[in-house]
Amino acid sequence: MTDRQLLCTFSNSSRDFKHVIKEIFEFYSVYNNKIFVFSNVKNEKEQFITYNVYHNGHDDDNTSKFPNTISIHRKKQFNTLYSLNALNILIKEENGGIWDKTYQVNWQLFENSLIITGDVSIRVIPIKIFTVISN
């Protein structure tokens, strides 16, 4: 079965992101040929390029990945993007150090944010839409 997987590619140059997007379209079969570019509200040079790709559901070592790219998830109603590793850490931090898969995150606190793992804990980055690219 073929599913979609949401990916996020990191770019630190607002001038270079169009070149990166061109390479992404060459590297992957992008669902709906649509790419969303977000920028860090506090540092607009920091760009997050998000897109859905067709995924066969198998995470094996033979699967090629585009550089500086991670798999992410989205909480649509709050425009929150997050990695599963960051979500697990967030749950532990908010729940007194206990990981509990039934814990309910208050997503409103993370509206318009990207939550990823950082050096020590997690990074919660305020984001805004920069542009949408269709191929």
C-alpha positions in Angstrom: 0.0 0.0 0.0 1.3 3.5 -0.8 0.7 6.2 1.7 1.8 9.8 1.9 4.6 10.9 4.2 5.0 14.6 5.3 8.6 15.7 5.1 10.4 18.8 6.2 13.7 20.0 4.6 15.7 22.7 6.5 17.2 25.6 4.6 19.1 28.5 6.1 19.1 30.8 3.2 16.0 32.6 1.9 17.9 33.1 -1.4 18.7 29.4 -1.8 15.3 27.7 -1.0 14.1 27.8 -4.7 17.2 25.8 -5.7 16.4 23.3 -2.9 12.8 23.1 -4.0 13.9 22.3 -7.6 16.1 19.5 -6.3 13.2 18.2 -4.1 11.0 17.9 -7.2 13.7 16.0 -9.0 14.4 13.7 -6.0 10.8 12.8 -4.9 7.4 12.3 -6.4 5.7 15.2 -4.5 2.0 14.6 -3.8 -0.2 17.3 -5.6 3.1 18.9 -6.8 2.8 21.4 -3.9 5.4 22.5 -1.5 4.8 24.8 1.5 7.6 27.0 2.7 7.5 28.3 6.3 9.9 30.7 7.9 10.9 31.1 11.5 9.1 34.2 12.8 12.2 35.2 14.8 14.7 34.5 12.0 13.3 34.7 8.5 16.5 33.2 6.9 15.6 29.9 8.6 13.2 28.2 6.2 11.2 25.0 6.6 10.2 23.4 3.3 7.3 20.9 3.8 5.8 18.5 1.3 4.0 15.2 1.1 5.7 12.4 -0.8 4.4 8.9 -1.8 5.7 6.4 0.7 5.5 2.6 0.6 5.2 2.3 4.4 8.6 0.6 4.8 11.4 2.4 6.7 14.5 0.5 5.6 18.1 1.5 5.2 17.8 1.3 1.4 15.3 4.2 1.3 17.0 7.4 0.0 16.4 10.6 1.9 17.0 14.1 0.8 19.7 15.9 2.8 18.6 18.0 5.8 15.2 16.3 5.8 13.1 14.7 8.5 9.7 13.1 8.7 7.1 15.2 10.5 3.5 15.2 11.4 0.9 18.0 11.4 -1.9 19.0 13.7 -3.9 20.8 11.0 -6.4 22.8 13.2 -3.5 24.5 15.0 -1.0 24.6 12.1 1.5 22.7 14.3 4.3 20.7 12.7 6.2 18.2 14.9 8.5 15.2 14.8 7.5 12.1 16.8 10.7 12.3 18.8 9.9 15.9 19.8 6.3 15.0 20.7 7.5 12.1 23.0 9.9 14.5 24.8 7.2 17.2 25.0 4.8 14.7 26.6 7.4 13.7 29.2 8.2 17.3 30.0 4.6 18.3 30.4 3.6 15.2 32.3 6.2 15.3 35.1 8.8 13.2 33.4 6.4 10.4 32.7 5.7 9.3 29.1 2.1 8.4 28.7 0.6 7.6 25.3 -2.8 8.7 26.6 -1.6 12.2 27.6 -3.5 15.0 25.8 -1.2 17.8 24.5 -2.8 21.3 24.6 -2.1 22.0 21.0 -3.3 25.6 21.3 -0.1 26.4 23.2 1.8 25.4 20.1 -0.3 27.0 17.4 1.7 28.1 14.3 4.8 26.3 15.6 7.4 23.7 14.5 8.4 21.3 17.3 11.6 19.4 16.8 14.3 17.9 18.9 17.2 20.2 19.9 20.5 19.8 21.6 19.2 19.1 25.0 15.4 19.0 24.8 13.0 20.3 22.1 12.8 23.4 20.1 9.5 25.2 19.6 9.9 27.5 16.6 7.2 30.0 15.8 6.5 29.8 12.1 4.5 31.6 9.4 3.8 30.7 5.8 6.4 32.2 3.5 5.2 30.9 0.2 3.5 28.0 -1.6 5.1 26.5 -4.7 3.3 24.4 -7.3 5.2 22.5 -9.9 
